[in-house]
Amino acid sequence: MNIEIRKYTEKDLKEMTEIWNEVVEDGMAFPQEELLTDKTCKDFFDLQTYCGVAVDTDSGRIMGLYILHPNNVGRCGHICNASYAVRSEARGFHIGEKLVSHCITQGKECGFGILQFNAVVASNIHARHLYERLGFTQLGTIPRGFRMKDGRYEDICPYYREL
């Protein structure tokens, strides 16, 4: 699998929506509960500062994506936030690492100074290890900050990294 990260185009929306919705349906990482539809996906992705897609250049399939946007406004507008989604069948091939690394570069290019993750689920060990390996610092723990799909609550761990 040869992965290239690039800016998304409108022709990518169907696969992006499939991947995004797969993570939302899993109910273990994204706070969203509502799935994107053919009608809502374009507006959602267009509202982001940047959307990157991980394309397998051998097959042409999109294997993952990220969204990058401001985390806040005004005096905190230099802090960005991002979310990452990798197709379940493509997990374990370091696509997430490529997405996060690209996002760090893109965040800087977009004028942001800090990348912050507000709600990394404590049990999401793979994501947490990746973020720490890439220089992110955990800011603490928020007890019971994330409601899992099954209704139980998990702690969340905010992370940040200067760009």
Protein Blocks (a to p, Z undefined) as FASTA:
>chain_A
ZZddddddfklmmmmmmmmmmmmmnopmbmbfbdcdfklmmmmmmmpmbdcddddfknop
afbdcddddfbehjllmpccddddddfklgoilmmmmmmmmmmmmmmmnopabdcdfblc
fklmmlmmmmmmnopacfbdcehkbccfkopacddddddddZZ
